[in-house]
């Protein structure tokens, strides 16, 4: 919601599913458990639902790690006339532990992206630690909101498991003493019909959410982002051999787990507001171009004008 450039209907739909399942479950199954068994089910369910909804909103409305623009408006460019000069500014190689990571220049944001950053076309921003753009929360998932995103998936799966188990047990107990109802009559009661509806909806929703949770659990233990994992798969499919080792891994899944989930969110550049000041730096001569020529032609034209001016004096 904070940066999403697409329509927010997917977020509205996912929020409606969360509120619909929990609302039906609280209004029927939890009421039945509170009256006939124990209020602990409602207390645990309330905590899990609040955790799911709060982490969902935190993921949607938190800055994912948007990088400021125009940090390098004057990047070094190849001065020779070649195909390399048509590709824009030169990339930079940064040493990360025992590996080397190549960072590229973003033409849109006019800045060099740090390692693991990527430009999101939907958000039109460079995001630090960009994992992917999630349409279901209408926001990018980056360094500053990945923990809340993983918490949302984990708490959502636990909540769905709780709804499925308690609804199934409720329907079973309705057919036993002291109720002695058959299954058809149990479904005709308000509590039974609500429990069955919550059970069916949860069964349909839990599979894609659990698959996404397992996928991100694997990425988390390897300390790999979704973009990096896709690039590694593309590297293998192109027949270029195995992907290079991950320079961001801390050596074990335990260290990766602690690092990803317990690292600080980092500074939000969105809050770094200040008065605009004029940039007094000199323009890189490599960027000087005439209307139709290349950088080299621009240099020659400037040199000829300088010589003509000196002769006139």
Secondary structure, DSSP 8 states (H G I E B T S, - for coil): --S--S-THHHHHHHHHHHHHHHHIIIIIIHHHHHHT-THHHHHHHHHHHHHHHHHHHHHHS---B--S-S-SS-----SSSGGGGG-S--EEEEETTEEEEE-EETTTTEE--TT-EEETTTTEEETT--EEETTTTEEE-TTTHHHHHHHHHHHHHHHHHHHHHHHHHHHHHTSTTT---HHHHHHSHHHHHHHHHHHHHHHHHHHHHHHHHHHHHHHHHT--HHHHHHHHHHHHTT--S----TT--SSHHHHHHHHHHS-----GGG-------------GGG---SSS-HHHHHHHHHHHHHHHHHH-
